[in-house]
Amino acid sequence: MRVVTTKVDVFGYSIIVMAILTRKRPTGLTEEDGLSLTLPQLMERALINGIKRLLQVVNTRLASQVSKEQEIVKELLKLALSCTCMDEVLSFLLKLSK
């Protein structure tokens, strides 16, 4: 039996944010270039490949807003993605507070 900690809440938050922004199921795998990807992997690739790729994976209803507020959405997705790696969360939040 696993012990439930706040890490589970943080990870869950990240998946919910990614699911809302992409309108993709977090439990289903996404096919890309013939490879199965998880939602965090899809977001990581989109962030690496720039805003054009990011606009392709973001919910189409949000895409027009994303193009206006690119940096905000990009930073929110980075935060959500980093929440899947607990060690990065504190570092990211500390940078924002400076």
C-alpha positions as CSV (number, residue, x, y, z in Angstrom):
1,M,0.0,0.0,0.0
2,R,1.3,3.4,-0.9
3,V,1.2,6.4,1.4
4,V,-0.6,9.4,0.0
5,T,1.3,12.7,0.3
6,T,1.0,16.2,-0.9
7,K,3.2,15.2,-3.9
8,V,0.2,13.4,-5.3
9,D,-1.8,16.6,-5.1
10,V,0.9,18.6,-6.9
11,F,1.2,15.9,-9.6
12,G,-2.6,15.8,-9.9
13,Y,-2.7,19.6,-10.3
14,S,-0.2,19.5,-13.1
15,I,-2.2,16.9,-15.0
16,I,-5.4,18.9,-14.5
17,V,-3.8,22.1,-15.8
18,M,-2.4,20.3,-18.9
19,A,-5.8,18.5,-19.5
20,I,-7.7,21.8,-19.4
21,L,-5.3,23.7,-21.6
22,T,-5.0,20.9,-24.2
23,R,-8.5,19.4,-23.9
24,K,-6.8,16.0,-24.0
25,R,-7.5,13.0,-21.7
26,P,-4.7,12.6,-19.2
27,T,-5.2,8.8,-19.1
28,G,-5.1,8.2,-22.8
29,L,-2.0,8.1,-24.8
30,T,-1.5,10.5,-27.7
31,E,-0.1,9.2,-30.9
32,E,2.6,11.4,-32.4
33,D,4.9,10.3,-35.2
34,G,3.8,6.8,-34.5
35,L,4.9,7.0,-30.9
36,S,2.7,6.7,-27.8
37,L,3.1,9.8,-25.6
38,T,1.8,10.7,-22.2
39,L,0.2,14.1,-21.7
40,P,3.4,15.4,-19.9
41,Q,5.6,14.1,-22.7
42,L,3.3,15.8,-25.3
43,M,3.6,19.1,-23.4
44,E,7.4,18.8,-23.0
45,R,7.8,18.3,-26.7
46,A,5.5,21.2,-27.5
47,L,7.3,23.6,-25.2
48,I,10.7,22.6,-26.7
49,N,9.4,23.1,-30.2
50,G,8.2,26.7,-29.7
51,I,4.9,28.6,-29.8
52,K,3.8,27.3,-33.2
53,R,3.9,23.7,-31.9
54,L,2.4,24.8,-28.6
55,L,-0.6,26.3,-30.5
56,Q,-1.1,23.0,-32.2
57,V,-1.6,21.1,-28.9
58,V,-3.6,23.8,-27.0
59,N,-7.3,23.6,-27.0
60,T,-8.6,25.3,-30.2
61,R,-11.0,27.5,-28.1
62,L,-8.0,28.9,-26.3
63,A,-5.6,29.2,-29.2
64,S,-6.6,32.8,-30.1
65,Q,-6.0,33.8,-26.4
66,V,-2.7,31.9,-26.4
67,S,-1.4,33.8,-29.3
68,K,-2.1,37.1,-27.4
69,E,-0.8,35.8,-24.1
70,Q,2.0,33.5,-25.2
71,E,4.4,34.0,-22.3
72,I,1.7,33.5,-19.7
73,V,0.4,30.3,-21.1
74,K,3.9,29.1,-21.8
75,E,4.9,29.7,-18.2
76,L,1.8,28.1,-16.9
77,L,2.5,25.0,-18.9
78,K,6.1,25.0,-17.8
79,L,4.9,25.1,-14.2
80,A,2.4,22.3,-14.8
81,L,5.1,20.2,-16.4
82,S,7.6,20.8,-13.7
83,C,5.0,19.7,-11.1
84,T,5.4,16.2,-12.5
85,C,9.0,16.5,-11.3
86,M,8.8,17.6,-7.7
87,D,12.4,18.7,-7.4
88,E,11.8,21.4,-10.0
89,V,8.7,23.0,-8.4
90,L,10.4,24.7,-5.5
91,S,13.2,26.1,-7.8
92,F,10.6,27.4,-10.3
93,L,8.5,29.1,-7.6
94,L,11.5,30.7,-6.0
95,K,12.5,32.2,-9.3
96,L,9.0,33.7,-9.7
97,S,9.2,35.3,-6.2
98,K,12.3,37.3,-7.0
